[in-house]
Amino acid sequence: MVQILPLFLATLATISPVVQAGSCTPGLDYCGFTLTGNGWDPQGFHHSYLYYCLADGVAILKQKCRFPGCEDGGTGNSDVCPYG
């Protein structure tokens, strides 16, 4: 069976804006406001967008959250877009 997630992430990494200015936990998703609150440069992040942390600590754009926006998942957990 073809594993779609690695292919999707590789494609996303090549077409998405890459933002690197701090550190993040690989494999977790972060709201823009979570990253900027943790010392990342606020330029290039949108508060209601979700970013995915790659193995090398680079955050790439994953998706834009619908209203009311992105939700903090708490320490050690991925943030989420509760309404897509």
C-alpha angles and dihedrals in degrees: 000000000000114000106226101185096069091047091047093049092047091051092045091050092055097047102034126084110259119222122190125166107118139010133284137176110267113244096024128110119229134196113231090244091054092055094046090046088055093056102272116142106268092216108098096023127099116203095227096047124096120227128196120220114225125209092264093055095258117138116217128188111265105171147329111251120229120235128325085033139220123350127213110240095199132247113330094009132096119258114237146209097229093194099036 
